[in-house]
Amino acid sequence: MMKIRVRVLLLLLTSALTLFVVFFVNDEKPNTVEVKHNKPLNSQKFKAQTHFNVVKQQYIIHPPRVERILPNRSGIVPKDAVWQKVQSTMYKFFIYSAYLDTRIESDGPLVRIIGATKTQKPDQVWCRLWYANSSKTVSAFVKAIRENWNLMYSAVFVLCKLPRDGHYPLSVSIVSHIKDPITNEVLIQRQKPTSQLETDIEICVKPLHYYYDRAIQLMEFVELNYLLGIGHFTFYKNTVGPNVDCVLDRYIKDNLVSVLPWHIDMVTKEEIRTEGMFAALNDCLYRNMYKSKYVAFLDIDEIIVPRQNDTLIKLINWLNIYQTPAAYSFRNAFFYMQWADDDSLPSDPNLFHSNLVVLRKTRRKTKLHPHKLRSKFVCDPQRVIEVGNHFVWEFLNPSDGTFYFTPEHAILHHYRVCEYGGNDCITADSTVDRTVYKYRKKLVDRITNTLGNLDSNCLIEAQVYTNETMYFSN
């Protein structure tokens, strides 16, 4: 009798354990992937190799991080450069773009996703990697981009580690639980190193917002930088006015500019820093990694002006004869808008070049900011992991570094109003700097030509920038 009771008890315990395994396996465990199939089980020509080998109610527990059958994607088309929501997370979570990154040999290949979510203790999420005829699911690592101003939300890298088998996915989805339906899918950019780069220097500009509509200022920025050797520009468009839209359309047709949409459901400056600008800057870094030899990060009211060379690329190439740093830093000089216009310009406001800020405002603050404070930089994108607004945060090789140019080599011209409000800034020591004037005639000619080539429905009048109308005041 005792033996029978023991056998019954063991049978009951075994049944209870089986039910627990079937119904309560935690899908958050990194060594288990649970997938619900839409087809009958007998059509699946494989045998699940697991600790339990349990088949129950059309649920299969597969080997670690491998899905043998593609889950239903419900007709979702993979997208690039569009903010997509990650569903069922506790906090806001969005993804924008994805890049195959094979540069870090010690860690192996990975998919690097540009996203935005909670700065501290973000939700745990999973990467569902889509191949031509299969998929794999791996746990994701969410890394906040360093420059987040301690706001609730931050630009982030979502990192999906890949096996070292030489097979790379085509797209990726981010889910908060393994069994979640697919609601997003990002096309993975699989760029490769090439000796035939599209341009020497690319300029990346943070998101245009607040219905920015200073068309002449935009043309000054693009045309003067073009004369300084910049080959292409990437803009991120949140909201702009009709005048700027007309100018951007012209530059797109000229293959001089790329414009990417930028609409993220986060409150700027309250939840996240200025429209998630650090996501844009790092997206631009990776987007141009194998297209441009160098990438510069500037605002529309900033110009890097060499003192002894005609172009920026000539200055960099001169330095590279002696050393080849991964980044180049330029000190900031304020050209305050409150200072009087250059007295060498004609005072007639009807003359076009009288309205160009870089020609009107030639008085600058004598004392420059030190490097890393308001400075801007150019970098070799293939040697960089993460950028900020004023300097590189992380290099691919820890032994790499930045070369700090002296003002005798080049200066960052920054055209803006007093940074702390009021007019006290104009009491600072100042000097007249007309270095830009060597580009004066060509600049006026190029802007005039661009205005003449705008679509007929674009009606842009010369805009005089007063103290109150300057954009980008940070």
C-alpha positions in Angstrom: 0.0 0.0 0.0 2.8 2.4 0.9 4.5 1.8 -2.5 1.3 2.5 -4.3 0.9 5.8 -2.4 4.4 6.8 -3.3 3.9 6.0 -7.0 0.7 8.1 -7.0 2.4 11.0 -5.3 5.3 10.9 -7.8 2.8 10.7 -10.7 1.0 13.8 -9.4 4.2 15.7 -8.9 5.3 14.8 -12.5 2.0 16.0 -13.9 2.2 19.3 -12.0 5.7 19.9 -13.2 4.7 19.2 -16.8 1.8 21.7 -16.5 4.1 24.3 -15.0 6.6 23.9 -17.9 3.9 24.1 -20.5 2.0 27.1 -19.2 4.4 29.1 -17.1 7.7 29.1 -19.0 8.9 32.7 -18.7 9.5 34.1 -22.2 11.9 36.7 -20.8 14.6 34.1 -20.1 17.5 34.7 -22.5 18.0 31.0 -23.2 14.4 30.3 -24.3 12.4 31.4 -27.3 8.7 30.6 -27.5 6.8 30.9 -30.7 3.2 30.4 -31.6 2.7 29.0 -35.1 -0.2 29.6 -37.5 0.2 26.4 -39.4 -0.6 22.9 -38.2 2.2 21.3 -36.3 2.4 18.3 -38.6 3.5 20.6 -41.4 6.6 21.7 -39.6 9.4 19.3 -40.6 11.6 19.6 -37.6 12.0 18.3 -34.1 12.3 20.8 -31.3 15.5 20.2 -29.4 15.0 21.6 -25.9 15.4 20.6 -22.3 11.7 19.6 -22.2 10.8 18.9 -25.8 7.3 20.0 -25.0 4.6 20.4 -27.6 1.3 21.8 -26.2 -1.5 23.9 -27.8 0.7 24.8 -30.8 3.5 26.3 -28.7 7.0 25.2 -29.5 10.0 25.8 -27.3 13.0 26.2 -29.7 16.7 26.1 -29.1 18.2 29.2 -27.7 17.4 32.4 -29.7 16.5 30.5 -32.9 13.1 30.6 -34.6 12.7 27.8 -37.1 9.5 29.3 -38.6 8.9 32.9 -39.4 6.2 34.5 -37.2 3.4 36.3 -39.0 4.6 39.9 -39.8 1.0 41.0 -40.8 2.2 42.6 -44.1 4.5 45.1 -42.4 7.0 46.6 -44.8 10.5 47.4 -43.5 11.2 51.1 -43.3 14.3 53.3 -43.0 14.4 56.9 -41.5 10.9 56.8 -40.0 10.2 56.8 -36.3 8.4 53.6 -35.3 6.9 52.7 -32.0 7.8 49.7 -29.9 4.5 48.5 -28.4 3.7 47.3 -24.9 6.7 49.0 -23.1 6.2 50.7 -19.8 7.9 53.9 -21.2 8.0 55.5 -24.6 10.2 53.6 -26.9 10.9 54.5 -30.6 13.3 53.3 -33.3 14.4 55.2 -36.4 17.1 53.4 -38.3 19.4 50.4 -38.2 23.0 49.8 -39.4 25.1 46.7 -39.7 28.3 47.3 -37.7 31.1 44.8 -38.2 34.0 47.1 -37.1 34.4 45.8 -33.5 36.2 42.6 -34.0 36.4 41.6 -30.3 32.6 41.9 -29.9 31.7 40.4 -33.3 29.1 41.8 -35.7 26.0 43.6 -34.5 23.0 45.6 -35.7 23.1 49.1 -34.2 19.7 50.7 -34.1 19.2 54.4 -33.5 16.3 55.0 -31.1 14.9 56.9 -28.2 13.6 55.8 -24.9 13.9 56.2 -21.1 17.4 57.4 -20.0 17.7 55.4 -16.8 16.6 51.7 -16.5 14.9 51.4 -19.9 12.5 48.6 -20.8 14.1 45.2 -21.6 13.4 44.5 -25.3 14.2 41.9 -27.9 15.6 42.0 -31.4 13.8 40.0 -34.0 16.2 39.6 -36.9 14.8 38.9 -40.3 16.8 37.0 -42.9 15.7 36.0 -46.4 14.1 32.7 -45.3 14.3 32.7 -41.5 14.5 34.7 -38.4 16.3 34.8 -35.1 15.5 36.5 -31.8 18.2 37.8 -29.5 18.1 39.9 -26.4 18.8 43.6 -27.0 21.2 45.9 -25.1 19.9 49.4 -24.8 22.7 52.0 -24.4 21.8 55.7 -23.7 23.7 58.1 -25.8 25.8 60.1 -23.4 24.7 63.6 -24.1 21.1 63.5 -22.7 21.0 66.4 -20.3 19.6 64.1 -17.6 16.1 64.4 -19.1 13.7 61.5 -18.7 14.2 60.3 -22.3 17.4 60.0 -24.3 18.6 59.1 -27.8 19.9 55.5 -27.5 21.7 52.7 -29.4 19.7 49.4 -29.4 22.4 46.8 -30.0 21.6 43.3 -31.4 24.5 41.0 -31.4 24.9 38.6 -34.4 26.5 35.2 -34.6 29.9 35.0 -36.3 28.7 33.0 -39.2 28.9 35.6 -42.0 25.1 35.7 -42.5 23.6 39.1 -41.9 19.9 40.0 -41.5 18.0 42.2 -43.9 15.8 43.9 -41.3 15.0 44.0 -37.6 12.0 44.4 -35.3 12.1 45.4 -31.7 9.5 43.7 -29.3 9.0 44.0 -25.6 8.1 40.3 -25.3 9.1 37.4 -27.5 5.5 36.4 -28.3 4.4 40.0 -29.1 3.0 40.6 -32.6 5.3 42.5 -35.0 4.4 46.2 -35.1 7.6 47.7 -36.4 10.4 46.7 -38.8 13.5 48.7 -39.8 15.5 48.1 -42.9 19.1 47.4 -42.0 21.6 49.6 -43.9 24.4 47.2 -44.9 27.1 49.6 -46.2 30.5 48.3 -47.0 33.9 50.0 -47.0 34.9 51.3 -50.4 37.8 53.3 -51.9 35.3 55.3 -54.0 33.7 57.6 -51.5 30.9 59.9 -52.7 32.3 63.1 -51.1 35.2 64.5 -49.1 33.1 66.1 -46.3 29.5 65.7 -45.4 27.8 68.2 -43.0 25.1 66.9 -40.7 22.6 69.4 -39.3 20.3 68.8 -36.3 16.5 68.7 -36.8 15.0 71.8 -38.3 11.9 72.7 -36.2 9.7 75.6 -35.0 8.6 76.0 -38.7 12.1 77.4 -39.5 11.7 79.6 -42.6 14.9 81.7 -43.0 15.6 80.8 -46.6 18.4 83.3 -47.2 20.2 82.2 -44.1 19.9 78.6 -45.3 21.4 79.5 -48.6 24.2 81.4 -47.0 25.0 78.3 -44.9 24.9 75.8 -47.9 26.6 78.0 -50.5 29.4 79.3 -48.3 30.1 75.8 -47.0 30.1 74.6 -50.6 32.8 77.1 -51.4 34.7 75.8 -48.4 34.8 72.3 -49.9 31.7 70.6 -48.5 30.3 68.1 -50.9 26.9 67.2 -49.4 24.6 68.0 -46.6 22.1 65.9 -44.5 19.1 67.7 -42.9 16.5 66.3 -40.6 13.1 68.0 -41.1 10.6 68.3 -38.3 8.8 71.5 -39.3 9.9 74.2 -41.8 8.1 77.0 -43.6 7.3 77.2 -47.3 10.4 79.3 -48.2 12.8 76.8 -46.7 10.9 74.0 -48.3 11.4 75.6 -51.7 15.2 76.0 -51.2 15.6 72.4 -49.9 13.7 71.1 -52.9 16.1 72.9 -55.2 19.1 71.5 -53.4 17.7 68.0 -53.5 17.3 68.2 -57.2 20.9 69.4 -57.4 22.0 66.3 -55.4 23.6 68.6 -52.9 21.2 67.9 -50.0 19.4 64.9 -48.4 16.4 65.7 -46.2 15.1 63.0 -43.9 11.7 63.2 -42.0 11.9 63.7 -38.3 8.7 63.4 -36.2 9.2 61.8 -32.8 6.4 61.7 -30.3 8.3 63.2 -27.4 8.1 66.7 -25.9 11.2 68.6 -26.9 13.2 70.1 -24.1 10.9 68.6 -21.5 11.1 64.9 -22.2 14.1 64.8 -24.6 16.7 67.3 -25.7 15.7 69.4 -28.7 13.7 67.0 -30.9 16.0 64.1 -30.0 18.9 65.9 -31.8 21.5 63.4 -30.6 19.7 60.6 -32.3 19.9 62.6 -35.5 23.6 63.4 -35.2 24.5 59.8 -34.6 22.2 58.6 -37.3 24.0 61.0 -39.7 27.3 59.6 -38.5 26.4 56.0 -39.4 24.4 56.9 -42.5 27.5 58.6 -44.1 30.1 56.2 -42.6 31.0 54.7 -46.0 29.8 57.6 -48.2 32.0 60.4 -47.0 35.6 60.6 -45.9 34.8 63.1 -43.2 31.6 64.2 -41.4 31.1 67.6 -39.8 28.4 68.5 -37.3 27.2 72.1 -37.5 24.2 74.4 -36.9 22.9 76.7 -39.6 24.4 79.7 -37.9 27.9 78.2 -37.8 30.7 78.1 -40.4 34.2 76.6 -40.0 36.5 79.1 -41.8 40.1 78.2 -42.5 42.6 81.1 -42.1 45.4 80.0 -44.4 43.7 77.5 -46.7 40.9 78.1 -49.2 38.9 75.0 -48.2 38.5 72.8 -45.1 39.6 69.7 -46.9 42.9 71.4 -47.9 43.5 72.2 -44.2 42.8 68.7 -43.1 44.9 67.2 -45.9 47.8 69.5 -44.9 47.6 68.2 -41.3 47.4 64.6 -42.4 50.9 64.9 -43.9 52.1 65.0 -40.3 49.5 63.0 -38.4 46.1 61.4 -39.0 43.8 61.9 -36.0 40.3 60.5 -36.0 38.7 64.0 -35.3 39.5 67.7 -35.7 38.2 70.4 -33.3 37.7 74.1 -34.0 37.3 76.8 -31.4 34.1 78.9 -31.3 34.0 82.7 -32.0 30.8 84.7 -31.5 29.8 87.2 -34.1 27.0 88.9 -32.1 24.1 90.2 -34.1 23.8 93.2 -31.8 27.1 94.6 -33.1 26.9 97.1 -35.9 27.1 96.0 -39.5 30.4 96.3 -41.3 30.8 99.9 -42.5 32.5 98.8 -45.8 29.2 97.4 -47.1 26.8 99.6 -49.0 24.0 100.7 -46.8 21.3 100.3 -49.5 19.0 97.5 -48.3 17.9 96.9 -51.8 21.3 95.5 -52.7 21.2 91.8 -52.3 24.6 91.3 -50.6 23.8 93.9 -48.0 21.4 91.3 -46.5 23.9 88.5 -46.1 24.7 87.9 -42.4 28.2 86.6 -43.0 29.1 89.8 -44.9 27.2 92.2 -42.6 28.5 90.9 -39.3 32.3 91.0 -39.2 32.9 92.0 -35.6 33.6 89.1 -33.4 34.4 88.5 -29.7 38.2 88.5 -29.2 38.3 85.8 -26.6 37.4 82.4 -28.1 35.8 79.5 -26.2 38.2 76.6 -25.3 37.9 73.3 -27.1 35.0 71.1 -26.1 33.0 74.2 -25.0 30.9 75.5 -27.9 33.5 74.1 -30.3 32.5 72.0 -33.3 34.4 69.1 -35.0 35.0 67.1 -38.1 35.6 63.3 -37.8 36.5 60.2 -39.8 33.2 58.4 -39.4 34.7 54.9 -39.8 36.8 55.5 -36.6 34.0 56.8 -34.4 31.4 55.0 -32.3 29.4 57.9 -30.8 29.3 61.7 -31.3 27.9 64.6 -29.3 27.2 68.2 -30.2 30.7 69.5 -29.6 33.1 66.6 -29.6 33.4 62.8 -30.2 32.4 60.8 -27.2 33.8 57.5 -28.2 36.3 56.3 -30.8 36.4 52.8 -32.3 40.1 52.5 -31.2 40.6 53.9 -27.6 44.1 55.1 -28.7 42.5 57.4 -31.3 42.0 61.1 -30.5 41.2 64.6 -31.7 43.5 67.3 -33.1 42.8 70.7 -31.7 43.3 73.4 -34.3 44.6 76.7 -33.2 42.8 80.0 -34.2 45.7 80.6 -36.6 44.5 77.6 -38.6 40.7 77.9 -38.5 37.9 79.4 -36.4 34.3 78.4 -36.0 32.2 81.5 -36.9 29.0 81.5 -34.9 26.5 84.2 -35.8 23.9 84.7 -33.0 22.4 87.1 -30.4 23.9 87.4 -26.9 23.7 83.9 -25.4 22.2 85.0 -22.1 19.7 87.5 -23.3 20.0 91.3 -23.3 22.8 93.2 -24.9 25.6 92.9 -22.3 27.6 90.7 -24.7 28.5 93.6 -26.9 30.7 95.1 -24.1 33.2 92.3 -24.5 36.5 92.9 -26.2 36.0 92.5 -30.0 37.9 92.7 -33.3 36.9 93.0 -36.9 37.4 89.7 -38.9 36.7 89.8 -42.6 38.2 86.4 -43.5 34.9 85.4 -45.2 35.3 88.3 -47.6 37.6 86.3 -49.8 34.6 84.3 -50.8 32.3 87.4 -51.1 31.9 87.5 -54.9 31.5 83.8 -55.4 29.0 83.6 -52.5 26.8 86.4 -53.9 26.9 84.8 -57.3 26.0 81.3 -56.1 23.1 82.6 -54.0 21.8 84.7 -56.9 22.0 81.7 -59.1 20.1 79.5 -56.7 17.4 82.1 -56.3 17.1 82.2 -60.1 16.7 78.4 -60.3 14.0 78.0 -57.7 10.6 76.7 -58.9 8.3 79.4 -60.2 5.9 79.0 -57.2 8.7 80.0 -54.8 8.5 83.6 -53.9 11.4 84.4 -51.7 12.3 88.0 -51.0 15.7 89.0 -49.6 15.3 88.7 -45.8 17.2 91.1 -43.5 18.1 89.3 -40.3 17.5 91.6 -37.3 18.5 90.8 -33.8 15.1 89.1 -33.2 15.0 86.8 -36.2 18.2 84.7 -35.9 17.6 81.0 -35.5 19.5 78.4 -33.4 20.3 80.3 -30.3 21.9 77.6 -28.2 
